[in-house]
Amino acid sequence: MRTATAVFIILLGVAWEFSAELRHLIDPATAQKFQGWLEAHATLINQVVPLVLIVAGVFWIGFLYAWPVLHRAFQSRPLQIIYRPPAHTSMWRNLRDYYIDVRNCTTDRTISGVIVTWDQTPFTRFIDRKLYRECLLSPTSIEPSSSESVLLFSLKDDLDMDESKNDELRRVSTFTIRAIGNGTAESTARFKYEPNKIPKLRKLWR
């Protein structure tokens, strides 16, 4: 796109440089009619052309800045973070387990060294201390078109008094989960923990 624009600008410059020669190639009667039309619509042209150029310039600048972001957003990534309650929640001894799936979206290669982490917030640090872990998933390999289940945390639907004394569990928390493997781009997903809701975890669109 940038190349096409540069070529277009060069062609405009060439046309402007040789405008006198080009006028000789145009039929005089046609040139006179065109000149008359320009004179008749001079006011309208003077009003519209600058506005069109301004709008086009703003659009082009916006496109240049927005395109990398949009490209990254819609680009297919080898690893995908999946969370679809209630499929990714389950009850066990009055505790509800919250899981995600990290899927290898490729069909022809195993992704090795896959590691999953999340933001360090008061809530996530409390969960990590409780489960004695340093990351959500230690380096592992995921076969093509396969998924690895990752436990995030386990909590009661109704937090009892002992648990609710922990400020970390009583506060809403928003965090990002990241998955990356050898030779792959990082995949991310945003989540929100809401202690007064069931399920307590939901995936955000951004």
Residue pairs with C-beta under 8 A, 6 or more apart in sequence:
1 63
2 64
5 60
15 22
23 31
38 45
75 185
76 105
77 105
77 184
77 185
77 187
78 104
78 105
78 106
78 111
78 181
78 184
78 185
78 187
79 102
79 103
79 104
79 105
79 111
79 114
79 142
79 179
79 180
79 181
79 184
79 187
80 102
80 103
80 105
80 187
81 100
81 101
81 102
81 103
81 177
81 179
81 187
81 188
81 189
82 88
82 100
82 101
82 102
82 103
82 147
83 99
83 100
83 101
83 189
83 191
83 201
83 203
85 199
85 201
85 202
86 199
88 98
88 99
88 100
88 101
89 96
89 97
89 98
89 99
89 199
89 201
90 96
90 97
90 99
91 97
92 154
94 156
95 154
95 155
95 156
96 154
96 155
96 156
96 157
96 198
96 199
96 200
97 151
97 153
97 154
98 151
98 152
98 153
98 154
98 155
98 199
98 200
98 201
99 149
99 150
99 151
99 152
100 116
100 149
100 150
100 152
100 177
100 189
101 147
101 148
101 149
101 150
102 114
102 116
102 137
102 142
102 147
102 148
102 150
102 179
103 142
103 146
103 147
103 148
104 110
104 111
104 114
104 142
104 143
104 144
104 145
104 146
104 147
105 145
106 144
106 145
107 144
107 145
108 144
109 144
110 141
110 142
110 143
110 144
111 141
111 142
111 181
111 182
111 183
111 184
112 139
112 141
112 181
112 182
113 139
113 140
113 141
113 181
113 182
114 137
114 139
114 140
114 141
114 142
114 148
114 179
114 180
114 181
115 135
115 137
115 138
115 139
115 140
115 179
115 180
115 181
116 135
116 136
116 137
116 150
116 177
116 178
116 179
117 135
117 136
117 177
117 178
118 124
118 136
118 152
118 175
118 176
118 177
118 178
119 175
119 176
121 173
121 174
121 175
122 167
122 168
122 171
122 173
123 168
123 169
123 171
123 173
123 175
123 193
124 173
124 175
125 168
126 166
126 168
126 169
127 152
127 153
128 134
130 153
131 153
136 150
136 151
136 152
136 177
137 148
137 150
137 179
140 148
142 148
142 181
152 177
152 201
155 163
155 169
155 200
156 163
157 198
157 200
159 169
159 170
159 195
163 169
164 170
169 195
170 195
171 195
172 192
172 193
172 194
172 195
173 192
173 193
174 190
174 191
174 192
174 193
174 204
175 190
175 191
175 193
176 188
176 189
176 190
176 191
177 188
177 189
177 191
178 186
178 187
178 188
179 186
179 187
179 188
180 186
180 187
189 203
189 204
190 203
190 204
190 205
190 206
191 201
191 202
191 203
191 204
192 201
192 202
192 204
193 200
193 201
194 200
194 201
194 202
